[in-house]
Amino acid sequence: MGGGDKFVFGGLIGLFGLAGLFVASRAEGEPMPYWGGLGFTLFAVLFIFFLIRNSYNGHGGHGH
């Protein structure tokens, strides 16, 4: 996956993370959509950090 592809993919994952926050905000007293939305947002943030780490290590980083 090239640099531009990772940027687009990270942007889409970020939008899905925002959608997870929207689902969590609309859960009126229901635990499943609330925790599911927050969990999906956490997954999206961690996945974006994973993409950043792989991009850094793939371009001459200090990946020991």
C-alpha positions in Angstrom: 0.0 0.0 0.0 1.5 3.3 -1.0 1.6 6.6 1.0 -1.4 8.1 -0.7 -3.4 4.9 -0.2 -2.6 4.9 3.5 -3.7 8.5 3.8 -7.1 7.8 2.2 -7.6 4.6 4.1 -6.7 6.4 7.4 -9.2 9.2 6.5 -12.0 6.6 5.9 -11.2 4.9 9.2 -11.3 8.3 10.9 -14.8 8.9 9.5 -15.9 5.5 10.8 -14.5 6.4 14.2 -16.6 9.6 14.1 -19.6 7.5 13.2 -18.9 5.3 16.2 -19.0 8.5 18.4 -22.2 9.5 16.8 -23.7 6.1 17.6 -22.5 6.3 21.2 -24.0 9.8 21.6 -27.4 8.6 20.4 -27.6 5.6 22.7 -30.3 6.8 25.1 -29.6 4.6 28.2 -28.8 1.5 26.1 -25.4 0.0 27.0 -24.8 -1.9 23.8 -24.7 0.9 21.3 -22.9 3.2 23.8 -20.0 0.8 24.5 -20.0 -0.5 20.9 -19.7 3.0 19.5 -16.9 3.9 22.0 -15.1 0.6 21.3 -15.3 1.1 17.6 -13.9 4.6 18.0 -11.1 3.2 20.1 -10.3 0.6 17.4 -10.3 3.3 14.7 -7.8 5.5 16.7 -5.5 2.6 17.4 -5.6 1.5 13.8 -4.7 5.0 12.6 -1.7 4.9 15.1 -0.8 1.5 13.6 -0.8 3.0 10.1 1.3 5.9 11.2 3.8 3.5 12.9 4.1 1.3 9.8 4.5 4.3 7.6 7.3 5.7 9.8 9.1 2.3 10.0 8.7 1.8 6.3 10.5 5.1 5.3 13.8 5.0 7.1 12.6 5.2 10.7 14.6 3.9 13.7 12.5 0.7 14.0 14.6 -1.3 16.4 
